[in-house]
Amino acid sequence: MRAFLSPATALALMLFCFGAAASELRVAIQGVASSTGTLMVGLYDSDEHFRAAIAHAGRAGLLNDRSRLVGIAMRAIAGSQTVVFTDLKPGAYAVIAFHDENDNGKLDTNLFGVPTEGYAFSNNAEGFLRAPSFKEAAVVVDGRDKAITIMLKYPRGRRQR
C-alpha cells in the first residue's frame, strides 16, 4: 500500500514544522529634543496591554510594565534613534515611546494627566483629549520585515530636533 499526502496536508505539515515566518519591526524615533535622560520604548500586542501601559506609564513607566511584550531603555541622543524588534510572529503590534529626561523611570505628567515629557505612538497616532487606541496605533506585521518612523511630541514651547 502506498502512503501519500494531499497538498493541503503537506502545506499544514510544512507550516507546523517550520512555523510562521518571523519578522522584524524597525522603529525610527525622531525628534529627540536632548541627550539628557533615557528613551523608553515598549511594544504591545493587544488592546488590553496597550491600555494598561498608558494607564501606568506615569506611575510605573514602561520597563516595570508586565503587560508589555518587549521593553527597551536606552540613553537619549538628540535627533533620531532606532530600535529593532526581532522574531515577531505575524499580528498587530503597537509602540509607545517616551523621553524620560529626568531619569525617574516614568512619564511625567501635569495635574491633568497631560505628559510633560516627549512621547509618541506608532502610526504617530493621536487621540483627541485622550491617548490613542490600540487600533489607531497598531502596525500589522505579516511575515515580512517592516520599518516605521514615529515623531516625539513635547509640551508646547519645547523645541524638537
PyMOL commands that place a pseudoatom at each C-alpha (Angstrom):
pseudoatom trace, name=CA, resn=MET, resi=1, chain=A, elem=C, hetatm=0, pos=[0.000, 0.000, 0.000]
pseudoatom trace, name=CA, resn=ARG, resi=2, chain=A, elem=C, hetatm=0, pos=[1.242, 3.498, -0.876]
pseudoatom trace, name=CA, resn=ALA, resi=3, chain=A, elem=C, hetatm=0, pos=[1.024, 6.411, 1.545]
pseudoatom trace, name=CA, resn=PHE, resi=4, chain=A, elem=C, hetatm=0, pos=[0.798, 9.959, 0.222]
pseudoatom trace, name=CA, resn=LEU, resi=5, chain=A, elem=C, hetatm=0, pos=[-0.298, 13.341, 1.495]
pseudoatom trace, name=CA, resn=SER, resi=6, chain=A, elem=C, hetatm=0, pos=[-2.824, 15.664, -0.018]
pseudoatom trace, name=CA, resn=PRO, resi=7, chain=A, elem=C, hetatm=0, pos=[-1.477, 19.140, -0.937]
pseudoatom trace, name=CA, resn=ALA, resi=8, chain=A, elem=C, hetatm=0, pos=[-3.409, 20.706, 1.960]
pseudoatom trace, name=CA, resn=THR, resi=9, chain=A, elem=C, hetatm=0, pos=[-1.996, 18.202, 4.438]
pseudoatom trace, name=CA, resn=ALA, resi=10, chain=A, elem=C, hetatm=0, pos=[1.527, 18.734, 3.098]
pseudoatom trace, name=CA, resn=LEU, resi=11, chain=A, elem=C, hetatm=0, pos=[1.168, 22.529, 3.483]
pseudoatom trace, name=CA, resn=ALA, resi=12, chain=A, elem=C, hetatm=0, pos=[-0.174, 22.186, 7.029]
pseudoatom trace, name=CA, resn=LEU, resi=13, chain=A, elem=C, hetatm=0, pos=[2.711, 19.887, 7.922]
pseudoatom trace, name=CA, resn=MET, resi=14, chain=A, elem=C, hetatm=0, pos=[5.267, 22.324, 6.473]
pseudoatom trace, name=CA, resn=LEU, resi=15, chain=A, elem=C, hetatm=0, pos=[3.787, 25.238, 8.450]
pseudoatom trace, name=CA, resn=PHE, resi=16, chain=A, elem=C, hetatm=0, pos=[3.792, 23.144, 11.603]
pseudoatom trace, name=CA, resn=CYS, resi=17, chain=A, elem=C, hetatm=0, pos=[7.388, 22.030, 11.126]
pseudoatom trace, name=CA, resn=PHE, resi=18, chain=A, elem=C, hetatm=0, pos=[8.825, 25.374, 10.092]
pseudoatom trace, name=CA, resn=GLY, resi=19, chain=A, elem=C, hetatm=0, pos=[6.435, 27.730, 11.912]
pseudoatom trace, name=CA, resn=ALA, resi=20, chain=A, elem=C, hetatm=0, pos=[5.140, 31.015, 10.589]
pseudoatom trace, name=CA, resn=ALA, resi=21, chain=A, elem=C, hetatm=0, pos=[7.778, 33.392, 9.297]
pseudoatom trace, name=CA, resn=ALA, resi=22, chain=A, elem=C, hetatm=0, pos=[9.174, 35.650, 11.992]
pseudoatom trace, name=CA, resn=SER, resi=23, chain=A, elem=C, hetatm=0, pos=[9.661, 39.296, 11.137]
pseudoatom trace, name=CA, resn=GLU, resi=24, chain=A, elem=C, hetatm=0, pos=[11.411, 42.343, 12.456]
pseudoatom trace, name=CA, resn=LEU, resi=25, chain=A, elem=C, hetatm=0, pos=[9.874, 45.720, 13.164]
pseudoatom trace, name=CA, resn=ARG, resi=26, chain=A, elem=C, hetatm=0, pos=[12.350, 48.600, 12.842]
pseudoatom trace, name=CA, resn=VAL, resi=27, chain=A, elem=C, hetatm=0, pos=[11.180, 51.777, 14.640]
pseudoatom trace, name=CA, resn=ALA, resi=28, chain=A, elem=C, hetatm=0, pos=[12.924, 55.099, 13.961]
pseudoatom trace, name=CA, resn=ILE, resi=29, chain=A, elem=C, hetatm=0, pos=[12.108, 57.576, 16.723]
pseudoatom trace, name=CA, resn=GLN, resi=30, chain=A, elem=C, hetatm=0, pos=[12.634, 61.139, 15.559]
pseudoatom trace, name=CA, resn=GLY, resi=31, chain=A, elem=C, hetatm=0, pos=[12.568, 64.450, 17.351]
pseudoatom trace, name=CA, resn=VAL, resi=32, chain=A, elem=C, hetatm=0, pos=[14.526, 63.519, 20.499]
pseudoatom trace, name=CA, resn=ALA, resi=33, chain=A, elem=C, hetatm=0, pos=[14.951, 67.012, 21.968]
pseudoatom trace, name=CA, resn=SER, resi=34, chain=A, elem=C, hetatm=0, pos=[18.104, 66.455, 24.033]
pseudoatom trace, name=CA, resn=SER, resi=35, chain=A, elem=C, hetatm=0, pos=[20.754, 63.967, 25.052]
pseudoatom trace, name=CA, resn=THR, resi=36, chain=A, elem=C, hetatm=0, pos=[19.575, 64.126, 28.647]
pseudoatom trace, name=CA, resn=GLY, resi=37, chain=A, elem=C, hetatm=0, pos=[17.861, 61.132, 30.232]
pseudoatom trace, name=CA, resn=THR, resi=38, chain=A, elem=C, hetatm=0, pos=[16.558, 57.919, 28.738]
pseudoatom trace, name=CA, resn=LEU, resi=39, chain=A, elem=C, hetatm=0, pos=[14.446, 56.954, 25.752]
pseudoatom trace, name=CA, resn=MET, resi=40, chain=A, elem=C, hetatm=0, pos=[11.881, 54.353, 26.865]
pseudoatom trace, name=CA, resn=VAL, resi=41, chain=A, elem=C, hetatm=0, pos=[10.173, 52.150, 24.268]
pseudoatom trace, name=CA, resn=GLY, resi=42, chain=A, elem=C, hetatm=0, pos=[7.515, 49.477, 24.765]
pseudoatom trace, name=CA, resn=LEU, resi=43, chain=A, elem=C, hetatm=0, pos=[5.985, 47.020, 22.297]
pseudoatom trace, name=CA, resn=TYR, resi=44, chain=A, elem=C, hetatm=0, pos=[2.430, 45.760, 22.870]
pseudoatom trace, name=CA, resn=ASP, resi=45, chain=A, elem=C, hetatm=0, pos=[0.440, 43.004, 21.213]
pseudoatom trace, name=CA, resn=SER, resi=46, chain=A, elem=C, hetatm=0, pos=[-3.115, 43.626, 22.464]
pseudoatom trace, name=CA, resn=ASP, resi=47, chain=A, elem=C, hetatm=0, pos=[-5.578, 46.388, 23.216]
pseudoatom trace, name=CA, resn=GLU, resi=48, chain=A, elem=C, hetatm=0, pos=[-5.732, 45.355, 26.872]
pseudoatom trace, name=CA, resn=HIS, resi=49, chain=A, elem=C, hetatm=0, pos=[-1.950, 45.517, 27.334]
pseudoatom trace, name=CA, resn=PHE, resi=50, chain=A, elem=C, hetatm=0, pos=[-1.672, 48.793, 25.388]
pseudoatom trace, name=CA, resn=ARG, resi=51, chain=A, elem=C, hetatm=0, pos=[-4.351, 50.493, 27.539]
pseudoatom trace, name=CA, resn=ALA, resi=52, chain=A, elem=C, hetatm=0, pos=[-2.749, 49.183, 30.734]
pseudoatom trace, name=CA, resn=ALA, resi=53, chain=A, elem=C, hetatm=0, pos=[0.625, 50.599, 29.677]
pseudoatom trace, name=CA, resn=ILE, resi=54, chain=A, elem=C, hetatm=0, pos=[-0.860, 54.033, 29.035]
pseudoatom trace, name=CA, resn=ALA, resi=55, chain=A, elem=C, hetatm=0, pos=[-2.673, 53.966, 32.377]
pseudoatom trace, name=CA, resn=HIS, resi=56, chain=A, elem=C, hetatm=0, pos=[0.511, 53.065, 34.284]
pseudoatom trace, name=CA, resn=ALA, resi=57, chain=A, elem=C, hetatm=0, pos=[3.207, 54.956, 32.328]
pseudoatom trace, name=CA, resn=GLY, resi=58, chain=A, elem=C, hetatm=0, pos=[3.072, 57.887, 34.756]
pseudoatom trace, name=CA, resn=ARG, resi=59, chain=A, elem=C, hetatm=0, pos=[3.361, 55.653, 37.827]
pseudoatom trace, name=CA, resn=ALA, resi=60, chain=A, elem=C, hetatm=0, pos=[5.416, 52.615, 36.832]
pseudoatom trace, name=CA, resn=GLY, resi=61, chain=A, elem=C, hetatm=0, pos=[6.969, 53.510, 33.483]
pseudoatom trace, name=CA, resn=LEU, resi=62, chain=A, elem=C, hetatm=0, pos=[7.286, 51.032, 30.623]
pseudoatom trace, name=CA, resn=LEU, resi=63, chain=A, elem=C, hetatm=0, pos=[10.088, 48.833, 31.915]
pseudoatom trace, name=CA, resn=ASN, resi=64, chain=A, elem=C, hetatm=0, pos=[8.148, 47.774, 35.012]
pseudoatom trace, name=CA, resn=ASP, resi=65, chain=A, elem=C, hetatm=0, pos=[5.045, 47.105, 32.912]
pseudoatom trace, name=CA, resn=ARG, resi=66, chain=A, elem=C, hetatm=0, pos=[4.247, 43.382, 32.997]
pseudoatom trace, name=CA, resn=SER, resi=67, chain=A, elem=C, hetatm=0, pos=[1.824, 43.729, 30.080]
pseudoatom trace, name=CA, resn=ARG, resi=68, chain=A, elem=C, hetatm=0, pos=[4.500, 44.726, 27.564]
pseudoatom trace, name=CA, resn=LEU, resi=69, chain=A, elem=C, hetatm=0, pos=[5.837, 42.252, 25.059]
pseudoatom trace, name=CA, resn=VAL, resi=70, chain=A, elem=C, hetatm=0, pos=[9.249, 43.981, 24.979]
pseudoatom trace, name=CA, resn=GLY, resi=71, chain=A, elem=C, hetatm=0, pos=[10.626, 46.978, 26.882]
pseudoatom trace, name=CA, resn=ILE, resi=72, chain=A, elem=C, hetatm=0, pos=[13.756, 48.895, 25.943]
pseudoatom trace, name=CA, resn=ALA, resi=73, chain=A, elem=C, hetatm=0, pos=[15.586, 51.693, 27.763]
pseudoatom trace, name=CA, resn=MET, resi=74, chain=A, elem=C, hetatm=0, pos=[18.460, 53.467, 26.052]
pseudoatom trace, name=CA, resn=ARG, resi=75, chain=A, elem=C, hetatm=0, pos=[20.443, 56.635, 26.627]
pseudoatom trace, name=CA, resn=ALA, resi=76, chain=A, elem=C, hetatm=0, pos=[18.741, 59.521, 24.842]
pseudoatom trace, name=CA, resn=ILE, resi=77, chain=A, elem=C, hetatm=0, pos=[20.661, 61.061, 21.963]
pseudoatom trace, name=CA, resn=ALA, resi=78, chain=A, elem=C, hetatm=0, pos=[19.332, 64.285, 20.461]
pseudoatom trace, name=CA, resn=GLY, resi=79, chain=A, elem=C, hetatm=0, pos=[17.895, 63.810, 16.992]
pseudoatom trace, name=CA, resn=SER, resi=80, chain=A, elem=C, hetatm=0, pos=[16.844, 60.318, 15.923]
pseudoatom trace, name=CA, resn=GLN, resi=81, chain=A, elem=C, hetatm=0, pos=[17.268, 56.843, 17.398]
pseudoatom trace, name=CA, resn=THR, resi=82, chain=A, elem=C, hetatm=0, pos=[16.240, 53.427, 16.123]
pseudoatom trace, name=CA, resn=VAL, resi=83, chain=A, elem=C, hetatm=0, pos=[15.145, 50.240, 17.850]
pseudoatom trace, name=CA, resn=VAL, resi=84, chain=A, elem=C, hetatm=0, pos=[14.568, 46.882, 16.187]
pseudoatom trace, name=CA, resn=PHE, resi=85, chain=A, elem=C, hetatm=0, pos=[12.170, 44.237, 17.490]
pseudoatom trace, name=CA, resn=THR, resi=86, chain=A, elem=C, hetatm=0, pos=[13.019, 40.807, 16.042]
pseudoatom trace, name=CA, resn=ASP, resi=87, chain=A, elem=C, hetatm=0, pos=[11.398, 37.389, 15.790]
pseudoatom trace, name=CA, resn=LEU, resi=88, chain=A, elem=C, hetatm=0, pos=[7.853, 38.795, 15.780]
pseudoatom trace, name=CA, resn=LYS, resi=89, chain=A, elem=C, hetatm=0, pos=[5.033, 36.481, 14.827]
pseudoatom trace, name=CA, resn=PRO, resi=90, chain=A, elem=C, hetatm=0, pos=[2.502, 37.798, 12.313]
pseudoatom trace, name=CA, resn=GLY, resi=91, chain=A, elem=C, hetatm=0, pos=[-0.016, 40.044, 14.042]
pseudoatom trace, name=CA, resn=ALA, resi=92, chain=A, elem=C, hetatm=0, pos=[-0.798, 43.583, 15.160]
pseudoatom trace, name=CA, resn=TYR, resi=93, chain=A, elem=C, hetatm=0, pos=[1.608, 45.473, 17.417]
pseudoatom trace, name=CA, resn=ALA, resi=94, chain=A, elem=C, hetatm=0, pos=[1.674, 48.986, 18.871]
pseudoatom trace, name=CA, resn=VAL, resi=95, chain=A, elem=C, hetatm=0, pos=[4.673, 51.006, 20.065]
pseudoatom trace, name=CA, resn=ILE, resi=96, chain=A, elem=C, hetatm=0, pos=[4.797, 53.536, 22.884]
pseudoatom trace, name=CA, resn=ALA, resi=97, chain=A, elem=C, hetatm=0, pos=[7.914, 55.685, 23.301]
pseudoatom trace, name=CA, resn=PHE, resi=98, chain=A, elem=C, hetatm=0, pos=[8.747, 58.486, 25.683]
pseudoatom trace, name=CA, resn=HIS, resi=99, chain=A, elem=C, hetatm=0, pos=[11.759, 60.599, 26.564]
pseudoatom trace, name=CA, resn=ASP, resi=100, chain=A, elem=C, hetatm=0, pos=[12.363, 60.257, 30.307]
pseudoatom trace, name=CA, resn=GLU, resi=101, chain=A, elem=C, hetatm=0, pos=[14.505, 63.375, 30.559]
pseudoatom trace, name=CA, resn=ASN, resi=102, chain=A, elem=C, hetatm=0, pos=[14.848, 63.326, 34.338]
pseudoatom trace, name=CA, resn=ASP, resi=103, chain=A, elem=C, hetatm=0, pos=[15.626, 59.574, 34.503]
pseudoatom trace, name=CA, resn=ASN, resi=104, chain=A, elem=C, hetatm=0, pos=[12.934, 58.790, 37.056]
pseudoatom trace, name=CA, resn=GLY, resi=105, chain=A, elem=C, hetatm=0, pos=[11.746, 55.773, 35.045]
pseudoatom trace, name=CA, resn=LYS, resi=106, chain=A, elem=C, hetatm=0, pos=[8.277, 57.076, 34.265]
pseudoatom trace, name=CA, resn=LEU, resi=107, chain=A, elem=C, hetatm=0, pos=[6.426, 59.506, 32.028]
pseudoatom trace, name=CA, resn=ASP, resi=108, chain=A, elem=C, hetatm=0, pos=[5.926, 62.743, 33.946]
pseudoatom trace, name=CA, resn=THR, resi=109, chain=A, elem=C, hetatm=0, pos=[2.525, 64.420, 33.641]
pseudoatom trace, name=CA, resn=ASN, resi=110, chain=A, elem=C, hetatm=0, pos=[0.870, 67.594, 34.897]
pseudoatom trace, name=CA, resn=LEU, resi=111, chain=A, elem=C, hetatm=0, pos=[-2.133, 67.781, 37.250]
pseudoatom trace, name=CA, resn=PHE, resi=112, chain=A, elem=C, hetatm=0, pos=[-4.476, 66.988, 34.346]
pseudoatom trace, name=CA, resn=GLY, resi=113, chain=A, elem=C, hetatm=0, pos=[-2.529, 63.888, 33.278]
pseudoatom trace, name=CA, resn=VAL, resi=114, chain=A, elem=C, hetatm=0, pos=[-1.023, 65.566, 30.213]
pseudoatom trace, name=CA, resn=PRO, resi=115, chain=A, elem=C, hetatm=0, pos=[2.565, 64.435, 29.550]
pseudoatom trace, name=CA, resn=THR, resi=116, chain=A, elem=C, hetatm=0, pos=[5.290, 66.968, 30.357]
pseudoatom trace, name=CA, resn=GLU, resi=117, chain=A, elem=C, hetatm=0, pos=[7.974, 64.873, 28.624]
pseudoatom trace, name=CA, resn=GLY, resi=118, chain=A, elem=C, hetatm=0, pos=[8.189, 63.869, 24.964]
pseudoatom trace, name=CA, resn=TYR, resi=119, chain=A, elem=C, hetatm=0, pos=[6.077, 60.890, 23.873]
pseudoatom trace, name=CA, resn=ALA, resi=120, chain=A, elem=C, hetatm=0, pos=[4.955, 59.102, 20.710]
pseudoatom trace, name=CA, resn=PHE, resi=121, chain=A, elem=C, hetatm=0, pos=[2.866, 56.197, 19.461]
pseudoatom trace, name=CA, resn=SER, resi=122, chain=A, elem=C, hetatm=0, pos=[3.256, 54.037, 16.375]
pseudoatom trace, name=CA, resn=ASN, resi=123, chain=A, elem=C, hetatm=0, pos=[1.468, 55.449, 13.306]
pseudoatom trace, name=CA, resn=ASN, resi=124, chain=A, elem=C, hetatm=0, pos=[2.017, 58.823, 15.031]
pseudoatom trace, name=CA, resn=ALA, resi=125, chain=A, elem=C, hetatm=0, pos=[-1.444, 58.112, 16.417]
pseudoatom trace, name=CA, resn=GLU, resi=126, chain=A, elem=C, hetatm=0, pos=[-3.108, 60.834, 18.437]
pseudoatom trace, name=CA, resn=GLY, resi=127, chain=A, elem=C, hetatm=0, pos=[-6.324, 60.886, 20.388]
pseudoatom trace, name=CA, resn=PHE, resi=128, chain=A, elem=C, hetatm=0, pos=[-8.423, 63.968, 20.965]
pseudoatom trace, name=CA, resn=LEU, resi=129, chain=A, elem=C, hetatm=0, pos=[-8.229, 64.718, 24.716]
pseudoatom trace, name=CA, resn=ARG, resi=130, chain=A, elem=C, hetatm=0, pos=[-7.182, 61.103, 25.253]
pseudoatom trace, name=CA, resn=ALA, resi=131, chain=A, elem=C, hetatm=0, pos=[-4.455, 58.681, 24.317]
pseudoatom trace, name=CA, resn=PRO, resi=132, chain=A, elem=C, hetatm=0, pos=[-4.945, 56.857, 21.018]
pseudoatom trace, name=CA, resn=SER, resi=133, chain=A, elem=C, hetatm=0, pos=[-6.433, 53.374, 20.921]
pseudoatom trace, name=CA, resn=PHE, resi=134, chain=A, elem=C, hetatm=0, pos=[-4.505, 50.214, 20.116]
pseudoatom trace, name=CA, resn=LYS, resi=135, chain=A, elem=C, hetatm=0, pos=[-6.346, 50.057, 16.801]
pseudoatom trace, name=CA, resn=GLU, resi=136, chain=A, elem=C, hetatm=0, pos=[-5.181, 53.592, 15.889]
pseudoatom trace, name=CA, resn=ALA, resi=137, chain=A, elem=C, hetatm=0, pos=[-1.568, 52.801, 16.785]
pseudoatom trace, name=CA, resn=ALA, resi=138, chain=A, elem=C, hetatm=0, pos=[-1.465, 49.199, 15.516]
pseudoatom trace, name=CA, resn=VAL, resi=139, chain=A, elem=C, hetatm=0, pos=[1.109, 48.176, 12.916]
pseudoatom trace, name=CA, resn=VAL, resi=140, chain=A, elem=C, hetatm=0, pos=[0.497, 44.886, 11.138]
pseudoatom trace, name=CA, resn=VAL, resi=141, chain=A, elem=C, hetatm=0, pos=[3.472, 42.571, 10.844]
pseudoatom trace, name=CA, resn=ASP, resi=142, chain=A, elem=C, hetatm=0, pos=[2.745, 39.964, 8.192]
pseudoatom trace, name=CA, resn=GLY, resi=143, chain=A, elem=C, hetatm=0, pos=[5.831, 37.801, 7.859]
pseudoatom trace, name=CA, resn=ARG, resi=144, chain=A, elem=C, hetatm=0, pos=[7.921, 40.468, 6.129]
pseudoatom trace, name=CA, resn=ASP, resi=145, chain=A, elem=C, hetatm=0, pos=[10.246, 42.960, 7.811]
pseudoatom trace, name=CA, resn=LYS, resi=146, chain=A, elem=C, hetatm=0, pos=[8.700, 46.370, 8.370]
pseudoatom trace, name=CA, resn=ALA, resi=147, chain=A, elem=C, hetatm=0, pos=[10.121, 49.823, 9.134]
pseudoatom trace, name=CA, resn=ILE, resi=148, chain=A, elem=C, hetatm=0, pos=[8.162, 52.710, 10.643]
pseudoatom trace, name=CA, resn=THR, resi=149, chain=A, elem=C, hetatm=0, pos=[9.006, 56.223, 11.819]
pseudoatom trace, name=CA, resn=ILE, resi=150, chain=A, elem=C, hetatm=0, pos=[7.425, 57.993, 14.770]
pseudoatom trace, name=CA, resn=MET, resi=151, chain=A, elem=C, hetatm=0, pos=[7.908, 61.565, 15.978]
pseudoatom trace, name=CA, resn=LEU, resi=152, chain=A, elem=C, hetatm=0, pos=[8.150, 62.501, 19.649]
pseudoatom trace, name=CA, resn=LYS, resi=153, chain=A, elem=C, hetatm=0, pos=[5.736, 65.222, 20.744]
pseudoatom trace, name=CA, resn=TYR, resi=154, chain=A, elem=C, hetatm=0, pos=[6.797, 67.554, 23.517]
pseudoatom trace, name=CA, resn=PRO, resi=155, chain=A, elem=C, hetatm=0, pos=[4.740, 70.050, 25.547]
pseudoatom trace, name=CA, resn=ARG, resi=156, chain=A, elem=C, hetatm=0, pos=[4.147, 73.404, 23.883]
pseudoatom trace, name=CA, resn=GLY, resi=157, chain=A, elem=C, hetatm=0, pos=[7.166, 75.659, 23.911]
pseudoatom trace, name=CA, resn=ARG, resi=158, chain=A, elem=C, hetatm=0, pos=[9.671, 72.777, 23.773]
pseudoatom trace, name=CA, resn=ARG, resi=159, chain=A, elem=C, hetatm=0, pos=[11.791, 72.637, 20.652]
pseudoatom trace, name=CA, resn=GLN, resi=160, chain=A, elem=C, hetatm=0, pos=[12.160, 69.471, 18.665]
pseudoatom trace, name=CA, resn=ARG, resi=161, chain=A, elem=C, hetatm=0, pos=[15.118, 68.454, 16.522]
for i in range(1, 161): cmd.bond("trace and resi %d" % i, "trace and resi %d" % (i + 1))
show_as sticks, trace
zoom trace
